[in-house]
């Protein structure tokens, strides 16, 4: 029966051999992919199809009667068409106030001069 140290050494050697073989197989597969792309003239979109993420547009108007909302884009729905849109505005969250603290350059200058607030 093998000792624990011998088994651990065999395990380490086996893991190193697996990693090396995987690296070799990956390089071969990549060469094959490049050859196929060159042979058939595939584009990146054909090989890796993607769809751009759609931006979520928050609702800007609300119909108080039905609860329906509208972003303000496209054709206006019947409940708001031809009416004053101000009365249908949804309260938008206030933007985060900017910090009044010093800029990074000012902070660096103060640190270099040995001053701090």
Residue, then its C-alpha position, 0 to 999 in steps of 0.5 A: x500500500x502506498x503512503x499518503x505522500x506518495x499518493x499526493x505526489x501521484x495526484x499532483x503529477x496526474x493533475x499537471x499532466x491533465x492540465x498540459x493535455x487540456x492546454x494542448x487540446x485547447x490550442x488544437x481546437x482553436x486552430x481548427x476553429x480559426x481554419x473553419x472561420x477562414x474557410x467559410x468566411x464566417x463573421x463574428x455575429x454568425x459565430x457568436x450571435x448576440x442581441x444588444x440589451x434593450x434599455x429599460x425606459x421608465x414610465x413617465x405618464x400614468x392614467x389614474x383611472x386605469x393605472x396604465x402607464x406610458x413612457x412618452x415614446x411612440x404613439x400616445x395612448x387614447x387616454x392621454x392623446x390630445x390632453x395636457x400631459x402635465x397632469x399625468x406626469x409620474x413623480x420622478x425620483x430626485x437625483x442623488x446630490x453631488x458631494x461637496x467634498x474636495x476633488x481627488x486632485x485637491x485631496x492628493x495635493x492636501x496629502x502631499x502638503x501634509x494638510x487634511x480637512 
